[in-house]
Amino acid sequence: MHTDFSVAITGDSIIRVRLSLCEEDRFRSLIKVVRDADVAYTQLELPVHDYEGPELYPAAEGGHNWGRAPRYVVEELKWAGFDIVSTASNHSLDYSYGGLYSTWEALKEANMPYAGTGMNLAEAREPAYLETPKGRVALISMCSSFVRWSRAGEARRDVKGRPGVNPLRFYHRVDPDTMESLKQLAVKLGWWVEHYDNVWLFDQPGTQNTIYKFVVRDEPGVITVADEEDVEGNLRSIRFARRQADYVLVHLHSHDFHPEKGLSVPPDFIPPFARASIDAGADVFIAQGSHAPLRGIEVYRGKPIFYDLGDFIASNAVHTPRLPSEFYFRTGYNYYNPDIRRWEATAADAYDALKAYDATSIVNPPGGVRTAPVGKASIAAVCTFGEGRNLTELKVYPATYLEEPISQRGIPIMANAEMAKKIIEYVGELSAVYGTNVTFKDGIGLVRL
């Protein structure tokens, strides 16, 4: 096996545009970084379809909104240099099982390996593999933020499994005073309450499979804890991949954040799970999805943990010709323009309404999503491994986005000198709490190993 292996890592690709038509020099420079790596990874955030196909309907509940990308985006990602993608996200089943099947079909046609979704839990949880001249790469992908029905189900001898995402669920451990407040609130709301040992389960009557779980702890405060069953199931997949591949990537899509420290800090359950993934055999752990943007980097036992690299491609509301009716009935639509009746509105009207509403209405997290001292930004990281899979170099490339023309809005570009320094310094501040030193040199960040 070669003793020098590089992996380019990015966050979300919320892609609805043709990257190959963009001739901006700073975009081409960034794409060269992706292409020059031995392997390049991204998160394919949206289901891929052209509104047609069997079982393709907008789900009754979308992942915040109903995401969709044209089928051509898979070829655009390949053109950009990406080799393997994760598909587990809160948007995976925005267009029901048909949207999920269409995504798989497009990826298979393009010969693009993917992980994180499957016809049942076993398939959703199993590694995807990419063969390269320098070794085999495995990817395990999962999600902690999803509408509950989209979670993949385990097959039995007598009943099929359920298509969906590979979950990493979590629950809350709370002090006795908080638990008492929750019980009183549940009684007032008429919720169904069950109790055994120090575990409390809350749900609406008639929906006893949609359970909010709380565990009482002696210490003051509230923390989140990863579901033990999902932890063990995913660690089992990582251990299996370690035996089958030369390099193992592990991905977690999560919108969750630390309630006291804010959106730029991951929730309590993610760092322990990330480190456990490294212990189980992962070479890189990638958390993303918070739209913070940006979180810190940790180097644990010589392996990188990215707590969020930000949105790599952010063409969120570009080229969305259609939206399901539920989108137009979201709370706050009339806040934007009460004179436009919902049934006469266009997709552009709906997105404008959503942006106006979110900008003024979000109380928690403070400041809403996609806010940071450096503004809209992301990073691409290149991890280089040497002999024995040891991390020998970690470079961080700061990026911002094109705003014009509209057809290319959200395409990433290398940050200019002033912005690059701000982004790297900000990532350095967020990484310092993990004992990671990130220095700015020649327009990029270097992680001291």
CORNORRA-V521614 format. One line per field, one symbol per residue. ss: DSSP state (2 for helix, 1 for strand, 0 for the rest). psi: psi as a letter, one per 20 degrees, with the letter a starting at -180 (. if undefined). A space follows every 10 residues. Layout:
# CORNORRA-V521614
ss->???
psi->???
This chain:
# CORNORRA-V521614
ss->0000111111 1111000022 2000222222 2222220011 1111000100 0000000000 0000000010 0022222222 0001110000 0000022222 2222222220 0011101100 2222200111 1100111111 1110000222 1010000000 0101101001 1111022222 2222222220 0111110011 1110000000 0111110000 0111110222 2222222222 2222001111 1110000100 0100000222 2222222222 0001111100 0000001111 0011110000 1111000000 0000222200 0022220000 0222002222 2222222222 2000000000 0000000111 1111102220 1111111111 1000022200 0111002222 2222222222 2200000111 100111100
psi->qqjopqpppr cqnnpjrohi ipjpghghgg hhgghiqhqp qroohqqork jqqpknqpqh prmganqqqq hihghhhghi jqhqqqjori ihkhlahghg hhgggggghj loqqqiqria ggghiqqqqp prhjrppqpp qrpioqphii pqqqqrhipq apqbqoqnrr rppqrhghgg ggggggghik qppqppckpp pprqpiliin ppppppqhqq apqqpqphgh ghghhghghg hhiirhqppp ppppjqrohh iahipqrhig ghhghhgghi jqhppoqrih kgrparpqop kjqpooipir ogpllgjpln hqqrhhhijq pigihgniio qgiiqrhggg hgggghghhi hohpqpiark pqhjbprrqp qoppqbpkkp oiqoqpoqqb qqhqrhijpi pqqpqrgghg gggghghggh hhijjpopqp pkirqppp.
